[in-house]
């Protein structure tokens, strides 16, 4: 007799089982991460590319977008661990915080959003031109007349100190434009004495606050420092900073790259304006101007004179023959009408059949219907010019004449109706020469909307700053508004005032 006993469970055995299972889990996790890493052809290591779907297309990527979120939690963690091990996670973070790259990715989607993606030239111009427009709105670059230098800044590529001690004049406009738009270089602010010559709209306190904001750093031991007085903040050692005022335009900087409210608002307004313009120009009428193509039943009949002679022109005296002639022509009239109306034919189809298929009377035996009295009416037709019977030619020509008049009448009515229902956008396109100009019109409208919105935002914030300074420091406001004490006295009609303080009560 033998006995089988179960192993005795105790603290030691339980701990060993746990360690055994834990070791297996660690091994599985390590293997999962290892399976997500591959050696690159150049010798480095990176996360394996995965096939993802986006916009109906599949492509390989190391970035976990869309389909990645459908993966199991274990696979997500494995790819995350592989990204940390190989540095791909840091690369993805760098791309996400690189504002120029992120902006360009957004700008590349604009052609599709506004509806011009079908025109490759326009799409390419928009995708590459919007960054330049954004740089101008944000003050990262100036106009062509300034050599791409924003007003109030020193040039990135200035003339020599001997030629221009201020550093304001651009030495190489091409290099200046490329440096500011491609390499995102920016010049230093001019001293206020020079700055106000180009930017008289900026008050001294705004200039001082902006200079302090540019070089501010977080307080020791703090990741984020907020300066309520200046309306600004700095974070992460100055990597991220923002100002509610800017130079009369709220802005935020990430790793030194500046974007402003006027840029964001202007580009958004420009995009919406382009989209609306494309819809406006492409909007079709109500359709009420369509030409009527329904069937047409001509008003034809056998006139008395048609039964007086035979098809060959012989005078008919026998009443019986005249009756046969009447029946023959009546069948012909019915057949012509059927050519226009049977099988729901349109007016155009009926006209073609009646004009192309009518032919002289001919029976299977080649004898005329009149000589074969009592035989069924049996004729085939291919053209009015071949019809030898004068009466039938007259009936046929009468039907075709009525069809032509009806066609012209319908065409005229359709055109008149179409003129009433054509949209304003269609009229504009017609005047300019066709819909091929639609993307360019939309682009021009978008640029105008962006510039107008950016200007409005700057002016709104500027007025708000003026009201704030007027309340907090009336003397500064007077100096900014009138330039000197004499002008201020004259403007406020206080000729006896001896100093700015005497004018403060009259500031409204």
Secondary structure, DSSP 8 states (H G I E B T S, - for coil): ----------HHHHHHHHHHHHHHHHHHHHHHHHHTEEE-TTS-EEE--EEEEETTEEEEESS--GGGGGS-HHHHHHHHHHHHHHTHHHHHHHHHH-HHHHHHHHHTTHHHHHT-TT-HHHHHHHHHHHHHHHHHHHTSS--GGGTT--TTB--TTB--TTT-TTS-SBS-HHHHHHHHHTS-----B--HHHHHHH-TTS-HHHHHHHHHHHH----TT-SEEEETTTTEEEEGGGTEEEESSBTTB-EEEETTEEEEHHHHHHHHHHHHHHHHHHHHHH----STT--------------GGGGSB-TTS-B---HHHHHHHHHHHHHHHHHHHHHHHGGG--HHHHHHHHHHH------TTS--TTTSTTS--------GGG---HHHHHHHHHHHHHHHHHHHHHHHHHHHHHHHH--HHHHHHHHHTSGGGHHHHHHHHHHHHHHHHHHHHHHHHHHHHHHHHHHH-HHHHHHHHHSSHHHHHHHHT-TT--SHHHHHTT--
